[in-house]
Every structure is written in C-alpha cells, then in structure tokens.
Amino acid sequence: MDLQTRKLNIIQYLIELKDEKLFNKIETIIKDKVGNKKMKPFTQEELLSRAKQSNDDYLAGNVKTQEDLEIESENW
C-alpha cells in the first residue's frame, strides 16, 4: 500500500472515530511531532502568489499526470 493510500485510510479512520479519549491521544502525538515546525496559515498575498504560480505552470505545460506520479512514487 502506498503512502497516499495509507494517509487517506487514516483520514477516513479519524472521520469515523467516536472515542474522544483516543482522539485526544492521537491529536497530542500529532501536535508533538508537527508542532515543532511552527506551522502558520498563508497570508492572502502568499496564497495568491502560489495560485498564480500554479496557473502559470499549468499554462506552460509543467504538469504531471496521475500515472506519472504513481510511477514516480513507486521509487520513493
């Protein structure tokens, strides 16, 4: 099973999870691991800049197909 599928499975599991105590434990673990990276939301300017760059890349043909990405991910 590839990483993307495993991530989606975990998301689905969390969506269906009803045990508050277990969810709190999972949340604490994630915050401990990710919290050190100082995640912050994008500013409006950053978001617009990223969207423009994505559009420019798409119009220039700088894209990969799903099949290309699947083949590439097999080599990770």
Secondary structure, DSSP 8 states (H G I E B T S, - for coil): --HHHHHHHHHHHHHH---HHHHHHHHHHHHHHHGGG------HHHHHHHHHHHHHHHHTT----HHHHHHHHTT-
